[in-house]
Amino acid sequence: MNGLPMHIPTLETERLVLRPPRAADWPAFAAMFASDRSSFMGGPLGTRDAWGVFCHCMANWGLFGRGTLFIERKDTGETVGEVDLNDGPLFPETELGWSLFDGHEGRGYATEAAHALREWAYANTSLTTLVSYTHPANLASQAVAQRLGATLDADAPRQDPEDLVWRHPGPAR
């Protein structure tokens, strides 16, 4: 990918729509990053820093042809979180990441959304591997990585020395 213009896909699963970010997503995103929920993602963050992360979500699409999609429930249209393919100088490898807004955990949304985005990435980009970085205390994200079939890769480079690196299975081609 070589800069703008960009195409951001919309993906569907059985229960979810994964769609491009919208300005209307900012308040819930900012609230998540202002809360303790973001402690495993460098937070809590003030408005300025959270805005930088939100803009990173959009910039990745133009710079790398992959980035963040927001997760909506098909049955209610409610936005419940986001899933992303993170790139750039802060990420040694392309990361498959996810986060849910408060009150939406434990329903399989993160696993369902991350699986769909991973399959899209393998089918539509040159990626042949993905990793997920988790804090050692973030047991919920570790469980999502395991449900996705990822395994610990102790030799992988990491952005934070204490991160665990989960290597996802490659494309099933």
BAKOLPA-361792 format. One record per atom (N, C-alpha, C, O): y negated, z, x negated; chain; residue in one letter. Coordinates in steps of 0.1 Angstrom, whole numbers, plus 2048, in hexadecimal, padded with zeros to 3 digits. Layout:
REM BAKOLPA-361792
Y:Z:X:A:A
...
END
This chain:
REM BAKOLPA-361792
80C:800:7F7:A:M
800:800:800:A:M
7F4:800:7F7:A:M
7F4:806:7EC:A:M
7EA:7F9:7FB:A:N
7DE:7F8:7F3:A:N
7D1:7FA:7FB:A:N
7C9:7F1:7FC:A:N
7D0:806:800:A:G
7C3:80A:807:A:G
7C3:805:816:A:G
7CD:7FF:81B:A:G
7B8:807:81D:A:L
7B7:804:82B:A:L
7B6:7F5:82D:A:L
7B3:7EE:823:A:L
7B9:7EF:838:A:P
7BD:7F6:844:A:P
7CB:7FA:844:A:P
7D3:7F6:83B:A:P
7CF:803:84D:A:M
7DC:809:84D:A:M
7E2:809:85B:A:M
7DC:808:865:A:M
7EF:808:85B:A:H
7F7:809:867:A:H
7FE:817:867:A:H
806:81A:85E:A:H
7FC:81F:871:A:I
803:82C:872:A:I
80C:82A:87E:A:I
808:827:889:A:I
819:82C:87C:A:P
823:82A:887:A:P
823:835:891:A:P
81E:840:88E:A:P
828:832:89C:A:T
82C:83C:8A6:A:T
83B:83C:8A8:A:T
840:831:8AA:A:T
841:847:8A6:A:L
850:848:8A7:A:L
854:850:8B3:A:L
84C:859:8B7:A:L
85F:84D:8B8:A:E
864:855:8C4:A:E
872:85A:8C1:A:E
87B:853:8BB:A:E
875:866:8C5:A:T
882:86C:8C5:A:T
886:86F:8D3:A:T
87F:86C:8DD:A:T
891:875:8D5:A:E
895:879:8E3:A:E
88B:881:8EA:A:E
888:87F:8F6:A:E
885:88B:8E3:A:R
87C:894:8EA:A:R
86D:893:8E5:A:R
864:899:8EB:A:R
86B:88C:8DA:A:L
85E:88C:8D3:A:L
858:87F:8D1:A:L
85F:874:8D1:A:L
84A:87F:8D0:A:V
843:873:8CC:A:V
83C:878:8BF:A:V
835:882:8BF:A:V
83E:870:8B4:A:L
837:873:8A8:A:L
82C:868:8A6:A:L
82F:85C:8A5:A:L
820:86D:8A6:A:R
814:863:8A8:A:R
80A:866:89D:A:R
809:871:897:A:R
801:85C:89B:A:P
7F6:85E:891:A:P
7ED:86A:894:A:P
7EC:86D:8A0:A:P
7E7:870:88A:A:P
7DE:87A:88C:A:P
7D2:876:895:A:P
7CE:86A:894:A:P
7CC:87F:89C:A:R
7C0:87D:8A4:A:R
7B6:888:8A1:A:R
7BA:893:89D:A:R
7A9:885:8A3:A:A
79F:88F:8A1:A:A
7A2:89B:8AA:A:A
79F:8A7:8A6:A:A
7A8:899:8B6:A:A
7AB:8A4:8BF:A:A
7B6:8AD:8B9:A:A
7B8:8B8:8BF:A:A
7BD:8A9:8AF:A:D
7C7:8B2:8A9:A:D
7C1:8BC:89F:A:D
7C7:8C6:89C:A:D
7B4:8BA:89C:A:W
7AE:8C3:892:A:W
7AE:8D2:896:A:W
7B1:8DA:88E:A:W
7AA:8D6:8A2:A:P
7A9:8E4:8A5:A:P
7B6:8EB:8A3:A:P
7B7:8F6:89E:A:P
7C1:8E6:8A8:A:A
7CE:8EC:8A7:A:A
7D3:8ED:898:A:A
7D8:8F6:893:A:A
7D0:8E2:891:A:F
7D3:8E1:883:A:F
7CB:8EB:87B:A:F
7D1:8F3:873:A:F
7BF:8EC:87D:A:A
7B6:8F6:877:A:A
7BB:904:87A:A:A
7BB:90D:871:A:A
7BE:907:886:A:A
7C3:914:88A:A:A
7D0:918:883:A:A
7D1:923:87E:A:A
7D9:90E:881:A:M
7E5:911:87A:A:M
7E2:914:86C:A:M
7E8:91E:866:A:M
7D9:90D:865:A:F
7D6:90F:857:A:F
7CD:91C:855:A:F
7CD:921:84A:A:F
7C7:920:860:A:A
7BF:92D:85F:A:A
7C8:939:861:A:A
7C4:944:85E:A:A
7D4:937:865:A:S
7DD:942:869:A:S
7E7:945:85D:A:S
7E8:93D:854:A:S
7EE:94F:85F:A:D
7F9:953:855:A:D
804:949:855:A:D
80D:948:84C:A:D
805:940:860:A:R
810:936:861:A:R
80F:92D:855:A:R
819:927:851:A:R
803:92B:84F:A:S
801:922:844:A:S
803:928:836:A:S
801:922:82C:A:S
808:935:836:A:S
80A:93C:829:A:S
813:935:81F:A:S
812:936:813:A:S
81D:92D:825:A:F
826:926:81C:A:F
821:918:818:A:F
827:910:811:A:F
815:915:81D:A:M
80F:907:81A:A:M
801:909:814:A:M
7F8:901:815:A:M
7FF:914:80D:A:G
7F3:916:805:A:G
7E8:91D:80D:A:G
7DD:91F:808:A:G
7EB:921:81A:A:G
7E1:928:822:A:G
7E2:937:822:A:G
7EA:93D:81A:A:G
7DB:93D:82B:A:P
7D1:938:834:A:P
7C5:931:82D:A:P
7C1:935:822:A:P
7C0:927:834:A:L
7B5:91F:82F:A:L
7A9:920:838:A:L
7AA:921:844:A:L
79D:920:832:A:G
791:91F:83A:A:G
78F:911:83F:A:G
797:908:83C:A:G
785:90F:847:A:T
782:902:84E:A:T
781:8F6:844:A:T
787:8EC:846:A:T
779:8F8:839:A:R
777:8EE:82F:A:R
784:8E9:829:A:R
787:8DD:828:A:R
78C:8F3:824:A:D
799:8EF:81E:A:D
7A3:8E9:828:A:D
7AA:8E0:824:A:D
7A3:8EF:834:A:A
7AD:8E9:83E:A:A
7A9:8DB:841:A:A
7B1:8D3:844:A:A
79C:8D8:842:A:W
797:8CB:845:A:W
79C:8C1:839:A:W
7A0:8B6:83C:A:W
79C:8C6:82D:A:G
7A1:8BE:822:A:G
7AF:8BA:824:A:G
7B3:8AF:821:A:G
7B7:8C4:828:A:V
7C6:8C1:82B:A:V
7C7:8B7:836:A:V
7CF:8AE:836:A:V
7BF:8B9:841:A:F
7C0:8B0:84C:A:F
7BC:8A2:848:A:F
7C3:898:84C:A:F
7B2:8A0:840:A:C
7AE:893:83B:A:C
7B9:88D:832:A:C
7BB:881:832:A:C
7C0:896:82A:A:H
7CB:891:822:A:H
7D6:88B:82B:A:H
7DC:881:827:A:H
7D7:890:836:A:C
7E1:88B:840:A:C
7DE:87C:843:A:C
7E8:874:844:A:C
7D2:879:845:A:M
7CE:86B:848:A:M
7CD:863:83C:A:M
7D2:857:83C:A:M
7C8:868:831:A:A
7C7:860:824:A:A
7D4:85B:81F:A:A
7D5:850:81A:A:A
7DF:862:821:A:N
7EC:85E:81C:A:N
7F0:851:822:A:N
7F6:848:81B:A:N
7EC:84E:82F:A:W
7F0:842:835:A:W
7E9:836:82E:A:W
7F0:82C:82B:A:W
7DD:837:82B:A:G
7D5:82C:825:A:G
7D9:82A:816:A:G
7D9:81F:811:A:G
7DC:836:80F:A:L
7DF:835:801:A:L
7ED:831:7FE:A:L
7F0:82A:7F4:A:L
7F6:836:806:A:F
805:835:803:A:F
80D:82F:80E:A:F
819:82C:80B:A:F
807:82C:819:A:G
80F:826:824:A:G
818:830:82B:A:G
822:82C:832:A:G
816:83D:829:A:R
81D:847:830:A:R
815:854:830:A:R
80C:855:828:A:R
817:85D:83A:A:G
80F:868:83B:A:G
814:871:846:A:G
820:873:848:A:G
80A:877:84E:A:T
80D:881:858:A:T
80E:87A:866:A:T
806:871:869:A:T
817:87F:86E:A:L
818:87C:87C:A:L
818:889:884:A:L
81E:893:87F:A:L
811:88A:88F:A:F
811:896:897:A:F
81C:895:8A1:A:F
81F:88A:8A6:A:F
822:8A0:8A4:A:I
82D:8A1:8AD:A:I
829:8A5:8BB:A:I
823:8B0:8BD:A:I
82C:89C:8C4:A:E
82A:89F:8D3:A:E
837:8A0:8DA:A:E
840:899:8D7:A:E
837:8A9:8E3:A:R
843:8AA:8ED:A:R
841:89F:8F7:A:R
837:89D:8FD:A:R
84C:897:8F9:A:K
84C:88D:903:A:K
84A:892:911:A:K
843:88C:919:A:K
850:89E:914:A:D
850:8A3:922:A:D
842:8A8:926:A:D
83F:8A8:932:A:D
83A:8AD:91C:A:T
82E:8B4:920:A:T
821:8AD:919:A:T
816:8AF:91E:A:T
824:8A5:90F:A:G
819:89F:907:A:G
812:8A9:8FE:A:G
808:8A6:8F7:A:G
817:8B6:8FD:A:E
811:8C0:8F5:A:E
814:8BD:8E6:A:E
81F:8B9:8E2:A:E
80A:8BF:8DE:A:T
80B:8BD:8CF:A:T
811:8CA:8CA:A:T
80B:8D5:8CC:A:T
81C:8CA:8C3:A:V
823:8D6:8BE:A:V
823:8D8:8AF:A:V
828:8E2:8AA:A:V
81E:8CE:8A8:A:G
81E:8CF:899:A:G
81C:8C2:893:A:G
818:8B8:899:A:G
821:8C1:886:A:E
81F:8B5:87E:A:E
82B:8B3:875:A:E
831:8BD:871:A:E
82E:8A7:871:A:V
838:8A4:867:A:V
832:899:85E:A:V
82A:891:862:A:V
835:89A:851:A:D
82E:891:848:A:D
836:88D:83C:A:D
840:893:838:A:D
831:882:836:A:L
836:87D:829:A:L
82A:87F:820:A:L
820:877:820:A:L
82B:889:817:A:N
820:88C:80E:A:N
821:886:801:A:N
82C:885:7FB:A:N
816:880:7FC:A:D
815:879:7EF:A:D
809:87D:7E8:A:D
800:884:7EE:A:D
807:878:7DC:A:G
7FB:87B:7D5:A:G
7FD:884:7C9:A:G
808:887:7C6:A:G
7F2:887:7C2:A:P
7F3:88E:7B6:A:P
7F8:89C:7B7:A:P
7FC:8A2:7AD:A:P
7F8:8A2:7C3:A:L
7FD:8B0:7C4:A:L
80C:8B0:7C6:A:L
812:8BB:7C7:A:L
813:8A4:7C8:A:F
821:8A3:7CB:A:F
828:89B:7C1:A:F
826:88F:7C0:A:F
831:8A2:7B9:A:P
839:89B:7AF:A:P
842:88F:7B5:A:P
844:885:7AF:A:P
846:891:7C1:A:E
84E:887:7C9:A:E
849:887:7D7:A:E
842:890:7DB:A:E
84D:87D:7DE:A:T
849:87C:7EC:A:T
850:887:7F4:A:T
85C:888:7F3:A:T
848:88F:7FB:A:E
84E:89B:802:A:E
84E:898:811:A:E
845:892:817:A:E
85A:89B:817:A:L
85B:89B:826:A:L
858:8AA:82A:A:L
85F:8B3:827:A:L
84D:8AB:831:A:G
849:8B9:835:A:G
847:8BA:844:A:G
847:8B0:84B:A:G
846:8C6:849:A:W
845:8C8:857:A:W
83E:8D6:859:A:W
83F:8DF:851:A:W
837:8D7:864:A:S
832:8E4:869:A:S
830:8E4:878:A:S
82C:8D9:87E:A:S
833:8EF:87E:A:L
831:8F0:88C:A:L
826:8FA:890:A:L
824:903:888:A:L
81F:8F7:89A:A:F
815:900:89F:A:F
81C:90C:8A5:A:F
827:90C:8A9:A:F
814:917:8A5:A:D
819:924:8AA:A:D
820:923:8B8:A:D
81A:91C:8C1:A:D
82B:928:8BA:A:G
832:928:8C7:A:G
83C:91D:8C9:A:G
842:91C:8D4:A:G
83D:914:8BF:A:H
846:908:8C1:A:H
852:908:8B8:A:H
859:8FE:8B7:A:H
855:913:8B1:A:E
860:914:8A8:A:E
86D:916:8B0:A:E
86D:91A:8BC:A:E
878:913:8A9:A:G
885:917:8AF:A:G
88A:90D:8B9:A:G
894:911:8C0:A:G
884:902:8BB:A:R
889:8F8:8C5:A:R
88E:8EB:8BF:A:R
891:8E2:8C6:A:R
88E:8EB:8B2:A:G
893:8DF:8AB:A:G
889:8D4:8A9:A:G
88C:8C9:8A5:A:G
87C:8D6:8AD:A:Y
872:8CC:8AC:A:Y
870:8C7:89D:A:Y
86F:8BB:89B:A:Y
86F:8D0:894:A:A
86D:8CD:886:A:A
879:8C4:880:A:A
876:8BA:87A:A:A
885:8C8:883:A:T
891:8C1:87F:A:T
891:8B3:885:A:T
893:8A9:87E:A:T
88E:8B2:892:A:E
88F:8A5:899:A:E
884:89C:893:A:E
886:890:891:A:E
878:8A1:892:A:A
86D:899:88D:A:A
86F:895:87E:A:A
86C:889:87B:A:A
873:89E:876:A:A
875:89B:868:A:A
880:890:866:A:A
87F:888:85D:A:A
88A:892:86D:A:H
895:888:86D:A:H
890:87A:870:A:H
893:870:869:A:H
888:879:87B:A:A
883:86C:87F:A:A
879:866:874:A:A
87A:85A:872:A:A
871:86E:86F:A:L
867:869:865:A:L
86F:865:858:A:L
86B:85B:852:A:L
879:86D:854:A:R
881:869:848:A:R
888:85C:84A:A:R
888:854:841:A:R
88E:85A:856:A:E
894:84D:859:A:E
88A:841:859:A:E
88D:837:853:A:E
87E:844:85E:A:W
874:83A:85E:A:W
870:836:850:A:W
86F:82B:84C:A:W
86E:841:847:A:A
86A:83F:839:A:A
874:837:832:A:A
871:82E:82A:A:A
881:839:834:A:Y
88B:832:82C:A:Y
88C:823:831:A:Y
88F:81A:829:A:Y
889:821:83E:A:A
88A:814:843:A:A
87E:80B:841:A:A
87E:7FF:841:A:A
872:812:83F:A:N
865:80B:83F:A:N
85D:80C:832:A:N
852:806:831:A:N
862:813:828:A:T
85C:814:81B:A:T
866:812:810:A:T
872:810:813:A:T
861:813:804:A:S
86B:811:7F8:A:S
871:81E:7F4:A:S
878:81E:7EA:A:S
86E:829:7FB:A:L
874:836:7F8:A:L
883:836:7F9:A:L
889:831:803:A:L
88A:83C:7EF:A:T
898:83E:7EF:A:T
89C:84C:7EE:A:T
8A8:850:7EF:A:T
892:855:7ED:A:T
895:863:7EC:A:T
888:86B:7F2:A:T
87D:865:7F0:A:T
88A:876:7F7:A:L
87F:87F:7FB:A:L
883:88D:7F8:A:L
88F:890:7F7:A:L
879:895:7F6:A:V
87B:8A4:7F4:A:V
873:8AC:7FE:A:V
86A:8A6:804:A:V
877:8B8:800:A:S
86F:8C1:808:A:S
86D:8CE:7FF:A:S
877:8D3:7F9:A:S
861:8D2:7FE:A:Y
85E:8DE:7F6:A:Y
85D:8EA:7FF:A:Y
855:8E9:809:A:Y
864:8F5:7FC:A:T
862:901:805:A:T
860:90D:7FC:A:T
866:90E:7F1:A:T
859:916:801:A:H
857:923:7FA:A:H
864:92B:7FC:A:H
86B:929:807:A:H
868:932:7F2:A:P
875:93A:7F3:A:P
876:943:800:A:P
881:945:804:A:P
86B:948:805:A:A
86B:951:810:A:A
86B:949:81E:A:A
86C:94F:828:A:A
869:93C:81D:A:N
868:934:82A:A:N
875:930:82E:A:N
879:924:82D:A:N
87C:939:834:A:L
88A:937:838:A:L
88B:92D:844:A:L
895:925:845:A:L
881:92C:84C:A:A
881:923:857:A:A
881:914:852:A:A
889:90C:857:A:A
878:911:849:A:S
878:904:843:A:S
884:901:83B:A:S
888:8F5:83B:A:S
88A:90B:834:A:Q
896:908:82D:A:Q
8A1:905:837:A:Q
8AA:8FC:834:A:Q
8A2:90B:842:A:A
8AC:908:84C:A:A
8AA:8F9:851:A:A
8B4:8F2:854:A:A
89E:8F5:853:A:V
89B:8E7:858:A:V
8A0:8DE:84D:A:V
8A7:8D4:850:A:V
89D:8E0:840:A:A
8A2:8D8:836:A:A
8B1:8D7:835:A:A
8B6:8CC:834:A:A
8B7:8E2:837:A:Q
8C6:8E2:837:A:Q
8CC:8DA:843:A:Q
8D5:8D3:842:A:Q
8C5:8DC:84F:A:R
8CA:8D4:85B:A:R
8C8:8C5:859:A:R
8CF:8BD:85F:A:R
8BE:8C1:851:A:L
8BC:8B3:84E:A:L
8C5:8AE:843:A:L
8C5:8A2:83F:A:L
8CE:8B7:83D:A:G
8D8:8B2:833:A:G
8D2:8B3:825:A:G
8D9:8AE:81C:A:G
8C6:8B9:823:A:A
8C1:8BA:816:A:A
8C8:8C5:80E:A:A
8CD:8CF:814:A:A
8C8:8C3:801:A:T
8CF:8CD:7F8:A:T
8C5:8D1:7ED:A:T
8BC:8CA:7EA:A:T
8C6:8DD:7E8:A:L
8BD:8E2:7DE:A:L
8BF:8DA:7D1:A:L
8CA:8D6:7CD:A:L
8B3:8D7:7CB:A:D
8B3:8CF:7BF:A:D
8AB:8D7:7B5:A:D
89F:8D6:7B4:A:D
8B3:8DF:7AD:A:A
8AC:8E9:7A3:A:A
8A5:8E1:798:A:A
89C:8E7:792:A:A
8A9:8D5:795:A:D
8A3:8CE:78A:A:D
897:8C5:78E:A:D
890:8BF:785:A:D
893:8C5:79B:A:A
888:8BC:79F:A:A
87B:8C2:79B:A:A
879:8CE:79B:A:A
871:8BA:798:A:P
864:8BF:796:A:P
85E:8C5:7A2:A:P
862:8C0:7AD:A:P
855:8CE:7A1:A:R
84F:8D5:7AD:A:R
840:8D7:7AB:A:R
83C:8D8:79F:A:R
839:8D7:7B6:A:Q
82B:8DA:7B5:A:Q
827:8E8:7B2:A:Q
81D:8EB:7AC:A:Q
830:8F1:7B7:A:D
82E:8FF:7B5:A:D
83B:905:7AE:A:D
846:902:7B4:A:D
83A:90C:7A3:A:P
846:910:79C:A:P
850:918:7A4:A:P
85C:917:7A2:A:P
84B:91F:7AE:A:E
855:927:7B6:A:E
85B:91F:7C2:A:E
864:924:7C8:A:E
856:913:7C5:A:D
85C:90B:7D0:A:D
86A:908:7CE:A:D
86F:907:7C3:A:D
871:908:7D9:A:L
87F:902:7D9:A:L
87D:8F3:7DD:A:L
875:8F0:7E5:A:L
885:8EB:7D6:A:V
884:8DD:7D9:A:V
891:8D8:7E0:A:V
89C:8DA:7DA:A:V
890:8D3:7EC:A:W
89B:8CE:7F4:A:W
89B:8BF:7F3:A:W
892:8B8:7F7:A:W
8A6:8BA:7EE:A:R
8A8:8AB:7EC:A:R
8AF:8A6:7F9:A:R
8BA:8AA:7FC:A:R
8A9:89C:7FF:A:H
8AE:896:80C:A:H
8B8:88B:808:A:H
8B7:885:7FE:A:H
8C2:889:811:A:P
8CB:87E:80E:A:P
8C4:871:80F:A:P
8BA:870:817:A:P
8C8:867:807:A:G
8C1:85A:807:A:G
8C4:852:813:A:G
8CB:856:81C:A:G
8BE:846:814:A:P
8C0:83E:81F:A:P
8CF:83A:821:A:P
8D6:838:818:A:P
8D2:839:82E:A:A
8E0:835:831:A:A
8E1:826:834:A:A
8E2:822:83F:A:A
8DF:81F:829:A:R
8DF:810:82A:A:R
8EC:80A:826:A:R
8EE:7FE:827:A:R
END
